[in-house]
Amino acid sequence: MARKSYQEKLTELREDILYMSEVVMERLRMGLDALEQKDTDLAREVIEGDGEINRMYLDLEQDCIDLLALQQPVASDLRFIAASFKIITDLERIADLAANLGEYTLDAKEDLFPDVDVQEMGELTLAMIEDAMIAYDTEDTEACRELAARDDDLDHFAERASEIVVRDLIERELEAPEEVEALLQDVSRLLLTIRDLERVGDHAVNIAARTLYMVENDDELIY
């Protein structure tokens, strides 16, 4: 393959990954909207759309393999392809977590914990993904480091939210077994939602970490 064509393929890979990230972020928004509005139709759309993301992932995975096989890449191109492969894996897993929000929506009965702002947490994670992908596109290493620091804020948010749920659970007075069972189910779903959004933030940091490695051959954020 001619070098020019090879470089075009690298550019196309980056563009396709950016497109995948846009689709994944839209699915996450839909999952959050479904959860907030208790919109079961929207929840099912998110769940059923996960297959599309999986196919997109497999296509891009094959593109990475082909680029490695067609020509021995120079060091910088090799890091780009390797980082891109890792990034599509993170994006696919974010889509899985978005589908989880759809599942939680189908199971939810009512909002028993109004003090826990799941939507605010969701907006934080969406901003992290968007900024991570901008850093990948523009090769902004400073933004990668800043993003890793922001993950601490998200972790603190998740910790506070979990504490609110546990404290509320302790303070409630329930007598009927069915009330206790229903409450525990709601608590479980909410804690899973908090955990999943925290994991979305972790995947955003992973994207930033791989971008930093791609640009500077620096693995300080990889864990």
Secondary structure, 3 states (H helix, E strand, C coil): CCHHHHHHHHHHHHHHHHHHHHHHHHHHHHHHHHHHHCCHHHHHHHHHCHHHHHHHHHHHHHHHHHHHHHCCCCHHHHHHHHHHHHHHHHHHHHHHHHHHHHHHHHHCCCCCCCCCCHHHHHHHHHHHHHHHHHHHHHCCHHHHHHHHHHHHHHHHHHHHHHHHHHHHHHHCCCCCHHHHHHHHHHHHHHHHHHHHHHHHHHHHHHHHHHHHHHHHCCCCCCC
